Amino acid sequence: MKSLAKYNKLRRNFNMESHRGLQLDEHGNTDVFEGVQVTVLVKDDQATMIFIDSEDADSDEAGRAFVAFEHGMSWSSQEFFNAYMAVHENPDEPAVATANGIQVTHKIDANGLHIKIVPA
C-alpha cells in the first residue's frame, strides 16, 4: 500500500502549522475544533490516508487544516485550491485534484465538507 509519509513526520509538521486546538495525537486523531476533525489512517508508522471533516461546508478552519498539511509537507498546489473552489461552486459534484504525489477529493453533503487525501 502506498504511503503519504511517515506518520511521525506528518504529525510533527502538521502540528507546527495547525491551530493549537487542532493537533494530531499519537493515534492520528484531533479533537473536534470549531466543528472540524482530522483523522489520519496509520499502518506500520506510515500515514496512508487523511480525512478532514467539517460540520460546516464553509468553515475556514477546514481550509486552514488542509493548508497546514500543504505547507507542512510541501504539497502546495493551485490545483487543490481550484478543487476546493469547484466543490463550493457545484456542491453536488465531488472535486478531485492530483499534484505533488497526492490526490485530494473535496465533497460536500448534508453533514458538511469532507476532504480526503491519499497517495496519487
C-alpha positions as CSV (number, residue, x, y, z in Angstrom):
1,M,0.0,0.0,0.0
2,K,1.3,3.5,-0.9
3,S,2.0,5.9,1.9
4,L,1.7,9.7,2.2
5,A,4.7,9.9,4.6
6,K,6.0,8.6,7.9
7,Y,3.3,9.4,10.4
8,N,5.7,11.0,12.9
9,K,7.0,13.4,10.3
10,L,3.5,14.2,9.1
11,R,2.2,14.7,12.6
12,R,5.1,16.9,13.6
13,N,4.9,19.1,10.5
14,F,1.1,19.4,10.7
15,N,1.1,20.3,14.4
16,M,3.7,23.0,13.7
17,E,1.4,24.6,11.1
18,S,-2.1,24.0,12.5
19,H,-4.0,25.7,15.3
20,R,-3.2,24.5,18.8
21,G,-6.8,23.4,19.1
22,L,-6.4,21.1,16.2
23,Q,-3.3,19.0,16.9
24,L,-2.8,15.3,15.8
25,D,-2.2,12.9,18.6
26,E,-0.1,9.7,18.5
27,H,-3.0,7.7,17.1
28,G,-3.8,10.0,14.1
29,N,-6.7,12.0,15.5
30,T,-7.5,15.5,16.6
31,D,-10.1,16.8,19.0
32,V,-13.1,18.5,17.3
33,F,-12.1,22.2,16.9
34,E,-14.7,24.6,15.7
35,G,-16.6,21.8,14.1
36,V,-13.6,20.3,12.3
37,Q,-11.8,17.0,13.0
38,V,-8.8,15.5,11.3
39,T,-8.2,11.7,11.2
40,V,-5.1,10.1,9.7
41,L,-5.1,6.3,9.0
42,V,-1.7,4.9,10.0
43,K,-0.3,1.5,9.2
44,D,3.2,0.5,10.3
45,D,4.0,4.1,11.1
46,Q,3.0,5.2,7.6
47,A,0.2,7.7,7.0
48,T,-1.9,6.1,4.3
49,M,-5.0,8.4,4.2
50,I,-6.1,11.7,5.7
51,F,-9.6,12.8,6.4
52,I,-10.6,16.4,7.2
53,D,-14.3,16.6,8.2
54,S,-16.2,19.8,8.9
55,E,-19.8,20.2,10.1
56,D,-19.9,23.5,8.2
57,A,-19.1,23.3,4.4
58,D,-18.0,26.9,4.5
59,S,-15.7,26.5,7.6
60,D,-12.5,28.5,7.4
61,E,-10.9,26.1,9.9
62,A,-11.2,23.1,7.5
63,G,-9.3,25.1,4.9
64,R,-6.7,26.0,7.5
65,A,-6.3,22.4,8.4
66,F,-5.7,21.5,4.8
67,V,-3.2,24.3,4.3
68,A,-1.3,23.0,7.4
69,F,-0.8,19.8,5.5
70,E,0.1,21.6,2.3
71,H,2.7,23.8,4.0
72,G,4.0,21.2,6.5
73,M,4.5,18.6,3.8
74,S,5.4,20.8,0.9
75,W,2.3,19.7,-1.0
76,S,1.0,23.1,-2.0
77,S,-0.6,23.4,-5.5
78,Q,-3.1,25.7,-7.2
79,E,-4.9,22.5,-8.3
80,F,-6.0,21.9,-4.7
81,F,-7.4,25.4,-4.3
82,N,-9.2,25.1,-7.6
83,A,-10.8,21.9,-6.5
84,Y,-11.9,23.5,-3.2
85,M,-13.5,26.3,-5.1
86,A,-15.1,24.0,-7.6
87,V,-16.9,21.9,-4.9
88,H,-18.3,25.1,-3.4
89,E,-19.5,26.3,-6.8
90,N,-21.1,22.9,-7.5
91,P,-21.6,21.1,-4.2
92,D,-23.5,18.2,-5.9
93,E,-20.2,17.0,-7.6
94,P,-17.1,15.9,-5.7
95,A,-14.0,17.8,-6.9
96,V,-10.7,15.9,-7.3
97,A,-7.2,17.3,-7.8
98,T,-3.8,15.5,-8.1
99,A,-0.4,17.1,-7.6
100,N,2.9,16.6,-5.8
101,G,2.3,12.9,-5.3
102,I,-1.1,13.2,-3.6
103,Q,-4.8,13.1,-4.7
104,V,-7.3,15.2,-2.9
105,T,-11.1,14.8,-3.0
106,H,-13.4,17.5,-1.8
107,K,-17.0,16.6,-1.2
108,I,-20.0,18.4,0.3
109,D,-23.1,16.6,1.7
110,A,-25.7,17.1,4.3
111,N,-23.1,16.5,7.0
112,G,-20.7,19.2,5.8
113,L,-17.4,19.3,3.9
114,H,-15.2,16.2,3.6
115,I,-11.7,16.3,2.3
116,K,-9.8,13.0,1.7
117,I,-6.0,13.0,0.9
118,V,-4.5,9.8,-0.5
119,P,-1.2,8.9,-2.3
120,A,-1.5,9.5,-6.0
